[in-house]
Amino acid sequence: MTRYKTTINDSRSRWIETIPSGHAGARVSMLMHLVALVTVVAFAILHMFWGHSLIATALSLMAIMLAGTVIMGRVAPDMQIHLVLDALFILSALPISLWALTQPDMYAAHLIPALLFAAFFVLPIKVSSVLLAIYTCAAIYLCWQQYGPAQGFRIAFGLSCCYGFTFGLALMMLRQQQQLTRLAFIDPLTGAYNRNALFDELERAVDTAKRHQTAASLVMLDVDHFKPINDEHGHAVGDEVLVWLAEQLITHSRKNDRLFRLGGDEFLLLLPDLNDEEANQVIELIKSRFDLGTIPHQVSVTMSAGLAQYVAGDSVDDWLEHADQALYQAKSAGRDCCRCWQPSGSAA
């Protein structure tokens, strides 16, 4: 079944590249980390020989966190450890910078804008907006106490502007990232996932099934006689039928199930943790809960379903092939039914 094969690049790699580190892309994030690492190491060496030993120790630990973030982000991006190290770096840098503001021989105010910028792009925006508002007020107060009203006013104005501009930029980039993610991985007509998200989700399900020795099932769905619906009622009505079907499938499936639109009137439902018998029961239950009274223009809609449980040792393409074969069996059996794929030699 070559239409489901990954042909050019590994889809998992392409999916990972689209996932941001914070709100920045992977390459931008790596550049930011390297710049921060060089800066922190330089200040650590400076304080080690000519400054405060306590600050030198703290900066050395922060440099280790940054180096670990860079390494883990490259070696094991799926483990998300680099995001934890990022958060620890920021949460340790904020109080250290405030402490530095209390020292008469350490002018640390110039580091605060960089920390504000970094924190907004590392921490969740709901956390960072509140935390950094408190941090900015504390920094303004300490600068006012340390440098006097005239210099304190200038610093207060600058830090307030920095906080406001950085918050606005982070919010704008977050919304743009959400929009881009939706355009990249969500079918604009039905709201189901599209092919770009398909192989990553299936590989995750396979990895989970292998790791925890659990089942997972696929259900390939096809609207029966969809072409006559388009021919008799028009493509606009056909689109409304697809939207209705997707809404029914999403509404009545479980929270961790995933619905994909493969194209045209063909959908794929991923059912983690269910074997073929359980998945068959779920499909029948979902169909029984369809709100038939809301079908657009009262068009008669039925669907055929092909179900395949993941078999250990099979690839994602094999799994899809099995579901496709089961769907063909359902259509050959007269449509409006569900058929389960069985391995060769097993009972049908």
C-alpha positions in Angstrom: 0.0 0.0 0.0 2.4 2.7 -1.3 0.1 5.6 -0.7 0.8 5.4 3.0 4.6 5.0 2.8 7.0 7.6 4.1 9.0 8.4 1.0 11.3 11.4 1.4 12.1 12.1 5.0 11.3 10.4 8.2 8.0 11.9 9.3 8.9 11.8 13.0 12.0 14.0 12.4 9.9 16.5 10.4 7.4 16.6 13.2 10.0 17.1 15.9 11.5 20.0 14.0 8.2 21.9 14.1 7.9 21.6 17.9 9.4 24.8 19.4 11.7 25.0 22.3 9.9 27.6 24.3 8.5 29.9 21.7 11.6 29.9 19.6 12.4 27.4 16.8 15.0 24.7 17.5 17.9 26.5 15.7 17.1 29.9 17.2 16.8 28.2 20.7 20.2 26.5 20.2 21.9 29.8 19.2 20.4 31.5 22.3 21.7 28.7 24.5 25.2 28.9 23.1 25.3 32.7 23.6 24.1 32.3 27.1 26.6 29.6 27.8 29.6 31.7 26.6 28.4 34.6 28.7 27.8 32.6 31.9 31.2 30.8 31.5 32.9 34.2 31.0 31.3 35.6 34.2 32.1 32.4 36.1 35.8 32.7 35.3 35.8 36.4 36.1 34.3 35.8 39.6 36.4 32.8 40.2 39.6 34.8 40.0 38.6 38.4 40.8 35.1 38.4 42.3 32.8 36.5 44.6 33.5 32.7 45.1 29.8 32.1 45.8 28.7 33.8 42.6 31.4 31.8 40.7 30.0 28.6 42.1 26.5 29.5 41.2 27.5 30.5 37.7 29.4 27.3 37.2 26.3 25.3 38.1 24.2 27.4 35.7 26.8 26.8 33.0 26.5 23.0 33.6 22.7 23.3 33.2 23.1 25.2 29.9 25.6 22.7 28.6 23.3 19.9 29.6 20.4 21.6 27.9 22.3 21.9 24.7 23.4 18.2 24.8 20.0 16.8 25.8 18.2 19.0 23.2 20.3 17.4 20.5 20.6 13.8 21.8 17.2 13.2 23.3 14.7 15.9 22.3 11.7 13.6 23.1 12.6 13.2 26.7 12.0 16.9 27.4 14.8 17.0 30.0 16.3 20.0 28.2 13.1 22.0 29.0 13.4 21.1 32.7 17.0 22.3 32.7 16.0 25.5 31.0 13.4 26.2 33.7 15.9 25.4 36.4 18.4 27.8 34.9 16.0 30.6 34.8 14.6 30.0 38.3 18.2 30.0 39.7 19.3 33.0 37.6 16.5 35.3 38.8 17.3 35.3 42.5 21.0 35.4 41.9 20.6 38.6 39.8 18.5 40.2 42.5 21.1 39.4 45.1 23.8 40.9 42.9 21.8 44.2 42.8 22.3 44.4 46.6 26.1 44.4 46.3 27.8 47.8 46.1 30.5 46.5 43.8 28.3 44.6 41.3 26.4 46.4 38.7 23.9 43.7 37.6 21.1 45.8 36.2 22.3 45.3 32.6 21.6 41.6 32.9 18.0 41.9 33.8 16.6 42.6 30.3 18.3 39.5 29.0 16.8 37.4 31.8 13.4 38.9 31.2 13.7 38.0 27.5 14.9 34.4 28.2 12.4 33.7 30.9 9.4 34.7 28.7 10.6 32.2 26.1 11.4 29.3 28.4 8.6 29.3 31.0 4.9 29.0 30.2 3.5 32.5 29.6 0.9 32.2 32.4 3.8 31.5 34.8 6.3 33.9 33.4 4.0 36.9 33.1 3.2 36.8 36.9 6.7 35.7 38.1 8.5 38.3 36.0 6.1 41.1 37.0 7.1 40.4 40.6 10.8 40.1 39.6 10.7 43.4 37.7 9.2 45.2 40.7 11.8 43.7 43.0 14.6 44.7 40.7 13.3 48.3 40.4 13.1 48.6 44.2 16.6 47.3 44.7 18.0 49.5 42.0 16.2 52.5 43.5 17.8 51.7 46.9 21.2 51.0 45.4 21.7 53.8 42.9 19.4 56.6 44.2 16.2 58.2 42.8 17.6 59.7 39.6 19.3 56.5 38.4 16.6 54.3 39.9 13.9 56.2 37.9 15.8 55.6 34.6 16.2 51.9 35.4 12.5 51.6 36.4 11.4 53.2 33.2 13.7 50.9 31.1 12.8 47.7 32.9 9.1 48.5 32.8 9.3 49.0 29.0 11.4 45.9 28.6 8.8 43.8 30.5 5.9 45.2 28.5 7.6 44.8 25.1 8.9 41.3 25.9 5.5 40.2 27.2 3.8 41.5 24.1 6.4 39.8 21.8 6.1 36.5 23.6 2.3 36.6 23.4 2.4 37.4 19.7 4.8 34.6 18.9 2.8 32.2 21.0 -0.3 33.0 19.1 1.5 32.8 15.8 3.0 29.4 16.7 -0.4 28.1 17.7 -1.8 29.2 14.3 1.1 27.7 12.4 0.8 24.4 14.3 -2.9 24.3 13.5 -2.3 25.0 9.9 0.4 22.4 9.7 -1.2 19.6 11.6 -5.0 20.2 11.7 -7.3 19.6 8.7 -8.9 23.0 8.2 -12.3 21.6 7.1 -13.0 19.0 9.8 -10.7 19.9 12.7 -9.3 16.4 12.7 -5.5 15.9 12.5 -4.0 15.7 9.0 -1.4 13.5 7.5 1.5 15.6 8.8 0.6 14.5 12.3 -0.3 10.9 11.4 3.0 9.0 11.5 4.3 10.7 14.6 1.1 9.8 16.6 1.2 6.2 15.2 4.9 5.7 16.1 4.2 7.1 19.6 1.4 4.5 20.0 3.6 1.7 18.8 6.4 2.8 21.2 3.9 2.8 24.1 2.5 -0.6 23.1 6.0 -2.1 23.0 7.2 -0.4 26.2 4.2 -1.3 28.3 3.1 -4.4 26.6 -0.4 -3.0 25.8 -2.7 -3.1 22.8 -3.5 -0.4 20.3 -5.9 -0.4 17.4 -6.6 1.5 14.2 -9.9 2.0 12.6 -10.0 3.2 9.0 -13.4 4.8 8.2 -14.9 5.6 4.9 -18.3 7.3 4.1 -20.4 4.9 2.1 -21.4 6.2 -1.4 -19.9 9.6 -0.8 -19.6 10.5 -4.4 -23.4 10.3 -5.1 -23.8 12.7 -2.1 -21.6 15.2 -3.9 -23.2 14.6 -7.2 -26.8 14.9 -6.0 -26.5 17.6 -3.4 -23.3 19.5 -4.3 -19.8 19.6 -2.8 -20.8 22.1 -0.2 -23.3 19.6 1.3 -20.6 16.9 1.0 -18.2 19.1 3.0 -20.9 19.7 5.7 -21.4 15.9 5.9 -17.6 15.4 6.5 -17.7 18.1 9.2 -20.7 16.5 10.9 -19.0 13.1 10.8 -15.8 14.4 12.3 -17.6 16.2 15.0 -19.5 13.0 15.9 -16.4 10.9 16.0 -14.5 13.4 18.1 -17.4 14.1 20.5 -18.1 10.4 21.2 -14.5 9.0 21.3 -12.2 9.1 24.3 -10.0 11.9 25.3 -6.8 10.1 24.3 -8.1 8.8 21.0 -6.9 10.6 17.8 -8.9 11.3 14.7 -7.1 11.9 11.4 -8.5 12.8 8.0 -6.5 10.9 5.4 -8.2 12.7 2.4 -11.6 13.0 0.8 -14.1 11.0 2.9 -11.5 8.7 4.5 -10.7 9.0 8.2 -8.5 7.1 10.6 -9.2 6.7 14.3 -6.4 5.7 16.6 -7.5 3.9 19.8 -4.7 3.4 22.2 -4.8 0.7 24.9 -7.6 -1.3 23.1 -7.4 -4.6 21.4 -9.5 -5.4 18.3 -12.5 -6.7 20.2 -12.6 -3.7 22.5 -12.1 -1.3 19.6 -14.9 -3.0 17.7 -17.2 -2.4 20.7 -16.1 1.2 20.9 -16.8 1.8 17.2 -20.3 0.3 17.5 -20.9 2.4 20.6 -19.8 5.6 18.8 -22.0 4.8 15.9 -25.0 4.2 18.2 -24.5 7.6 19.7 -24.4 9.5 16.4 -27.0 12.4 16.5 -28.7 11.4 13.2 -31.1 14.3 13.5 -28.3 16.8 12.9 -27.1 15.3 9.6 -26.9 18.2 7.1 -29.9 18.3 4.8 -31.0 14.9 6.2 -28.7 13.1 3.9 -28.5 9.4 4.5 -25.0 8.7 5.9 -23.5 5.3 6.7 -19.8 4.4 7.0 -17.7 1.3 6.6 -14.9 0.6 9.0 -11.7 -1.5 8.9 -10.1 -2.3 12.2 -6.6 -3.6 12.9 -4.9 -4.2 16.2 -1.1 -3.6 16.3 0.9 -6.7 15.9 4.3 -6.9 17.6 7.1 -6.6 15.0 5.0 -4.8 12.4 5.9 -1.3 11.2 3.5 1.6 11.1 3.0 1.1 7.4 2.1 -2.6 8.0 -0.4 -1.5 10.6 -2.0 0.9 8.2 -2.0 -1.8 5.5 -3.9 -4.1 7.8 -6.6 -1.5 8.5 -6.9 -0.8 4.8 -7.4 -4.4 4.1 -10.1 -4.7 6.8 -11.8 -1.6 5.3 -11.9 -3.3 1.9 -13.4 -6.4 3.5 -16.1 -4.2 5.1 -17.0 -2.7 1.7 -17.0 -6.1 0.1 -19.4 -7.3 2.8 -22.0 -4.7 1.8 -20.8 -1.6 3.6 -22.2 0.0 6.7 -20.3 -2.5 8.9 -17.0 -3.0 10.6 -14.5 -5.8 9.8 -11.4 -6.8 11.9 -8.2 -7.7 10.2 -6.8 -11.1 11.3 -3.3 -12.4 10.9 -2.7 -15.1 8.3 -3.6 -18.5 9.7 -5.9 -17.2 12.5 -9.6 -17.6 12.7 -11.6 -14.9 10.9 
